[in-house]
Amino acid sequence: MIHPKTCLKYINNEVGYGVFATEFIPRGTITYVKDALEIEISPKDYQQHTTEMQAVIEKYSYIDEKGYRILSWDFSKYINHCCNCNSMSTGYGFEIAIRDIFPGEEITDEYGIFNLVESIPLQCNQQNCRKYVHPNDFDALYAQWDKWLVNALACFQQVEQPLLPLMDAPTQSELSNYLNQQAAYKSVYALRFKKQEVSN
């Protein structure tokens, strides 16, 4: 589920839609959580879909650490990539604001974490734009992503978290243990899908 202080807006014909903040969302706030309504599509189920449906699934889903395609039931599936993103997936599976997000600002993500099957051309128009997101970006960039995420998680307990009740209990426990210094930080690399571990 996407953060409640957001809305869906049409951007242009090339980009399509995007998700925008309707109120201030401070750094450290959960911006997306995989709730009980998200659709999980196994590799086997994906292969049983028509080519046309596979294209739709590819456009609107991400691949998790188990190799399942996760398709959001709400408009969080319209979050766009930006090489200067303001939100990012954590190793715990939820996404967090890695910097303050202001009213009217588009909420953007890092697609390199989404276990891409092939490279995707970018239209983020940032000075640091990589031009393409590649499947090997995960290995090349996760250490930098971890630095941003650790800094964002340091703010977690100081900000309002409307999505926290929707997080499953095991993840809440794991996160709490880290925040209370009873467990080590879980790197975003935990989300890296290893093909040899694929399941049905």
C-alpha positions as CSV (number, residue, x, y, z in Angstrom):
1,M,0.0,0.0,0.0
2,I,1.2,3.5,-0.8
3,H,1.4,6.2,1.8
4,P,-2.0,7.8,2.4
5,K,-0.8,11.4,1.8
6,T,-0.3,10.8,-1.9
7,C,-2.3,11.0,-5.2
8,L,-2.1,9.8,-8.7
9,K,-1.4,12.4,-11.5
10,Y,-1.0,12.3,-15.2
11,I,2.5,13.6,-16.2
12,N,2.7,13.4,-20.0
13,N,2.4,10.9,-22.9
14,E,5.9,9.6,-22.6
15,V,5.9,9.0,-18.8
16,G,2.2,8.4,-18.2
17,Y,1.2,8.7,-14.6
18,G,3.1,9.3,-11.4
19,V,2.5,9.4,-7.6
20,F,2.7,12.7,-5.8
21,A,2.8,13.8,-2.2
22,T,-0.2,15.8,-1.1
23,E,1.4,16.7,2.3
24,F,4.9,16.8,3.7
25,I,6.4,13.3,4.1
26,P,9.6,13.5,6.2
27,R,12.7,11.4,5.8
28,G,12.4,8.0,7.5
29,T,8.7,7.6,6.7
30,I,7.4,4.4,5.2
31,T,6.2,5.3,1.7
32,Y,5.1,1.8,0.6
33,V,4.5,-1.5,2.4
34,K,3.7,-4.9,0.9
35,D,0.4,-5.6,2.5
36,A,-1.9,-8.6,2.5
37,L,-3.7,-7.5,-0.7
38,E,-0.7,-7.4,-3.0
39,I,-0.8,-10.0,-5.8
40,E,2.1,-12.5,-5.9
41,I,2.7,-14.1,-9.3
42,S,5.0,-17.1,-9.2
43,P,7.4,-17.8,-12.1
44,K,5.2,-20.8,-13.0
45,D,2.0,-18.7,-13.0
46,Y,3.7,-16.0,-15.0
47,Q,4.6,-18.4,-17.8
48,Q,1.0,-19.6,-18.0
49,H,-0.2,-16.0,-18.9
50,T,-0.6,-14.9,-22.5
51,T,2.2,-12.7,-24.0
52,E,-0.1,-9.7,-23.8
53,M,-0.8,-10.3,-20.1
54,Q,2.9,-10.9,-19.4
55,A,3.7,-7.5,-20.9
56,V,1.2,-5.8,-18.5
57,I,2.6,-7.7,-15.5
58,E,6.2,-6.7,-16.5
59,K,5.2,-3.0,-16.7
60,Y,3.5,-2.8,-13.4
61,S,5.2,-5.3,-11.1
62,Y,8.6,-5.8,-9.5
63,I,10.4,-9.1,-8.8
64,D,11.1,-9.9,-5.1
65,E,13.9,-11.9,-3.6
66,K,12.0,-15.2,-4.2
67,G,11.6,-14.5,-7.9
68,Y,7.9,-13.7,-7.6
69,R,6.4,-10.7,-9.4
70,I,4.6,-8.4,-7.0
71,L,1.7,-6.5,-8.5
72,S,0.2,-3.8,-6.3
73,W,-3.5,-3.5,-6.0
74,D,-3.4,0.3,-5.5
75,F,-1.7,3.1,-7.4
76,S,1.8,2.4,-5.9
77,K,2.5,0.5,-9.2
78,Y,2.7,3.9,-10.9
79,I,5.8,5.1,-8.9
80,N,8.4,6.1,-11.4
81,H,12.2,5.6,-11.3
82,C,14.5,8.6,-10.7
83,C,18.3,8.5,-10.5
84,N,17.9,11.1,-7.7
85,C,15.0,9.2,-6.1
86,N,13.4,10.3,-2.8
87,S,12.1,6.8,-1.8
88,M,13.8,3.4,-1.8
89,S,13.2,-0.2,-0.9
90,T,14.9,-1.4,2.3
91,G,16.2,-4.9,3.0
92,Y,13.1,-5.4,5.2
93,G,10.9,-5.2,2.1
94,F,9.2,-1.9,2.7
95,E,10.1,1.5,1.0
96,I,11.2,4.5,3.0
97,A,11.6,8.2,2.3
98,I,15.4,8.7,2.1
99,R,15.0,12.5,2.1
100,D,12.2,14.9,2.9
101,I,9.4,14.8,0.3
102,F,7.4,18.1,0.0
103,P,3.8,18.7,-1.0
104,G,3.4,18.4,-4.8
105,E,6.7,16.6,-5.2
106,E,6.6,13.3,-7.2
107,I,7.5,10.2,-5.2
108,T,10.2,8.4,-7.1
109,D,12.0,5.1,-6.6
110,E,15.2,3.2,-7.6
111,Y,14.3,0.5,-10.1
112,G,17.7,-1.1,-9.9
113,I,16.5,-2.9,-6.7
114,F,13.7,-4.6,-8.6
115,N,15.6,-7.6,-10.0
116,L,15.3,-6.5,-13.6
117,V,15.2,-9.1,-16.3
118,E,16.5,-6.6,-18.9
119,S,17.8,-3.0,-19.1
120,I,15.2,-0.2,-19.1
121,P,15.8,3.2,-20.8
122,L,15.3,6.2,-18.4
123,Q,13.5,9.5,-18.7
124,C,14.3,11.0,-15.3
125,N,16.2,14.0,-16.7
126,Q,18.5,14.3,-13.7
127,Q,22.1,15.5,-14.1
128,N,23.2,12.2,-12.6
129,C,20.8,10.1,-14.9
130,R,22.3,6.7,-15.7
131,K,20.3,6.7,-19.0
132,Y,19.5,3.0,-18.4
133,V,18.7,0.9,-15.4
134,H,20.6,-2.4,-15.8
135,P,20.1,-5.8,-14.1
136,N,23.6,-5.6,-12.7
137,D,23.0,-2.2,-11.0
138,F,22.0,-4.1,-7.9
139,D,25.6,-5.5,-7.5
140,A,27.2,-2.2,-8.5
141,L,25.2,0.2,-6.3
142,Y,23.8,-1.5,-3.3
143,A,26.6,-0.3,-0.9
144,Q,25.7,3.3,-1.7
145,W,22.0,2.5,-1.3
146,D,22.6,1.0,2.1
147,K,24.3,4.3,3.2
148,W,21.2,6.3,2.3
149,L,18.9,3.7,3.9
150,V,20.8,3.6,7.2
151,N,20.6,7.4,7.4
152,A,16.8,7.3,6.7
153,L,16.1,4.5,9.2
154,A,17.8,6.6,11.9
155,C,14.8,8.9,11.6
156,F,12.2,6.1,11.6
157,Q,11.2,6.3,15.3
158,Q,10.9,10.2,15.2
159,V,8.3,10.4,12.5
160,E,4.6,9.4,12.0
161,Q,4.3,5.9,10.4
162,P,0.7,5.5,9.2
163,L,1.7,2.3,7.2
164,L,3.4,0.5,10.0
165,P,0.2,-1.3,11.2
166,L,0.0,-2.9,7.7
167,M,3.4,-4.4,7.9
168,D,3.4,-8.1,8.7
169,A,4.4,-9.1,12.2
170,P,7.7,-10.9,11.4
171,T,9.0,-7.8,9.5
172,Q,7.9,-5.5,12.3
173,S,9.8,-7.7,14.8
174,E,12.9,-7.8,12.6
175,L,12.8,-4.0,12.1
176,S,12.3,-3.4,15.8
177,N,15.3,-5.5,16.7
178,Y,17.4,-3.5,14.4
179,L,16.1,-0.1,15.6
180,N,16.6,-1.1,19.3
181,Q,20.1,-2.3,18.5
182,Q,19.4,-6.0,19.2
183,A,20.1,-7.1,15.6
184,A,22.4,-6.1,12.8
185,Y,21.3,-3.9,9.9
186,K,19.7,-5.9,7.0
187,S,21.2,-4.8,3.8
188,V,19.1,-4.0,0.8
189,Y,21.0,-6.8,-0.9
190,A,18.7,-9.2,0.9
191,L,16.2,-8.3,-1.8
192,R,18.6,-9.6,-4.5
193,F,16.9,-12.5,-6.4
194,K,19.3,-15.4,-7.0
195,K,18.0,-17.3,-10.0
196,Q,19.2,-20.7,-8.8
197,E,16.8,-20.4,-5.8
198,V,13.7,-19.9,-8.0
199,S,10.6,-21.7,-6.9
200,N,7.1,-22.4,-8.3
